């Protein structure tokens, strides 16, 4: 998971949390970032159990073409990082 997050954050610029919403069950964190010159928007959905441990973590992002570009560039970063 750490390698994936490092790859994604190496591609995104100007990552900023915009808003957050919370309940007893967890949080929704809205964010924006840039990939090259394109804007990306998304939310982190985080759910906790009664002891405070994360039970579910989902990230949703849009628009699809920017997410695809992010995915391709992060995959390249992962491939280069794991060369012998």
N, C-alpha and C positions, 0 to 999 in steps of 0.2 A: 504494500500500500504506500509506503514511504517513497519508493522509486516512482510510482505512478504520479503521486502528487508533486514530486520534484520535477518530473517531466512536464506536467501540465502547467505548473507555475513558471517554468522556464520559458514557456511559449506566450503566456498571457502577460500583458502589461497593464499598468494602472488598475489593478484589482482593488475594488472598493465595495464594502458592504453599504447598502443604501438604507434598508429598513429591516426590522426584526419583529417577529410576533412570537408570543410564548403562551403556553398553557401548562397545566400540571403534567401533561404527557410529553412535552418537548418544545422545540423551536422551529420556526421558519425564518431563514436568513436570506434576504434578497441581495443580490450582488450584480455588479457590472465589471467589465474588463474590456480590453482590446486585444485582438489577434491581428497582427499587422496593422492595417488601417481601419479594420472593421470592428464595430461594437458588438459585444456579447452580453446577454442578460441571462440571469439564472436565479435559482433558489436552492438552498440546502434545506432538506427536511430531516430533522433529527429527532428521534424518539428515544425516551429513557424508560428504564424499569424503575421500580420503587426504591432500589438501592442507588440509583443515579448512573447506572451503566447504560451505554448506548445499546439499544436493541434493534434499531433500524436507522439507516443513513442513506438518503437518496438525493442525488443531484439532478436537477432538470435545467437544461439550457436551451436558448434559442438565439438567433435564427439557425436553421439546420445547416445552411451552407458554411456559416462561421464555425459551428460545432464540428463539422466535417474537417475543415481546415485545421482547427485545434487538434483534433484527433490524429490527423496525419502527421503533423509536426511533432506532437508528443511521442508518437510511435517511432519517428526517426530519432528523437532524442534518446529514447529507451534503447533502441538498437545500437546506437553509437556508444552509449554508456556501458553496454554489456559485451562489447567486442573483446576478444582475448588479447 
